[in-house]
Every structure is written in structure tokens, then in C-alpha cells.
């Protein structure tokens, strides 16, 4: 998945991110603002994971939302 799609449509993806990583607050999600490295670091910090474990979780998430279609009119 091209992460630029997530970053460009962050408001639409925030709910999916929050559903997957429930410890993330709305304020943290606003600060992350679709930046993959920021998300990676915050997941690592909140869940006590290694960078590799956090990366693996993000990659799995990317595969899950791979076919998500963004509608410009929403």
C-alpha cells in the first residue's frame, strides 16, 4: 500500500487506526497526522514493542486496508 494514500486521507483512516491500536488517543492521532514513522514510534512506545514488532503490525494493517477505496466526495 502506498502510505501517501493514508496520509492524504488521514481523517478517513484515523478510525481504522484507532480500532486497531486502541491505546492511541485522538490527540496523538492528530499529532501523527498520517506520518508512518510517527505512528510506528507511538505504537512502539505505547505497546512496549520492538521496532520490528511495531513495523510488522503496521505492515499487517496495510495489507488489511489495501483494498480500501477513498472517495473524494466524502
Number of C-alpha atoms within 10 A of each C-alpha: 14 8 12 12 14 21 17 14 16 19 14 14 18 19 14 14 17 14 11 13 14 11 13 17 11 12 9 13 20 12 12 19 18 22 16 16 11 15 21 20 16 19 22 18 13 12 13 11 16 13 14 11 15 20 19 13 18 18 12 12 15 16 12 11 13 11 9 13 8 13 8 6 4 5
